[in-house]
């Protein structure tokens, strides 16, 4: 086990930002795999049964959560590079 220069001042691998990123990426999967929560016809939205519009809503929510995760990871990478220089 050799210590290379700079390994003692590394930030932890699991950070609060990474936990939030993980939640942002896992949440859509959990929402779609929990079929019992949306396997119904009502309430309807402009004549579309709940089952369909709920799933389509998650397309947009998933996009927003993925973008949020991307921004958080990029911000953390920049902070790590800026902090170690």
N, C-alpha and C positions, 0 to 999 in steps of 0.2 A: 504494500500500500504506500505509494509515493505521493507526497503532497507537491503539486505543481504550484508555482507562484500564483497567488490570487485565489486559491480554492478556499482558504479560511474565511474570506470576506464575501462569499457567495450568498445570495439571498435564498431563502427556502424555496423548495420546488412547489409546495402547496401554499399558495397565497390566497388571501380573501378574494382578490380579483379573479384568480383561476377557478375558485369555487363558484363565483357568480357566472363565469363563462360556462362552466360545466352545467349549471342549472339552466342557463339560456339554451343550451344545445339539447338537453335531455327532456325539457318540458314538453316540446311538441310531440316527441315519441310517446311519452306517458299519456298525453291528452288523446292521441289517436289510438293507442292500444287499449285504453279504458273504454271499450265500446259501450258498455252498460250505461255510461253517463250521457250518451247522445243517441242511443238507439230508440228513437221515438219520432213521431210525426209532428207534434205540436211543441212549441209555437211555430207557426208559419211566418215567413218573411216574404212579402210580396208574392204570395202563393207558392213559395218553395218550402217543402217540408224541412223541419229542423235538422233532420239527419244530414241533408245535403248542404244547407247553408252553413251549418256549424263546421263541417269539414273544409268548405271553401274559405271560411273566415280564418281557419288555422293556416292556410297557405300564406296569407298576409302577415299573420302574427309570427309565423316561423321565419319569414323573411326579415322582419324587424328584429327578432331575437338573434338571428344569425349575424345580422349587421352589427348589432350591439356587441355581441361576443367578439367579432372581428376588431371593432374599434377598441375594446378593452384590452385585447391581446396586443394590438399594435402600440397602444399607450404604455403598457407595461414593458414591452420590449425596448421602447425608446427610453424609458426611465432607467432600465437596467444598463443599457449602453451608456447613457449619460452619467449614471452614478459610478460606473467602474472606470471611466476615463479620467 
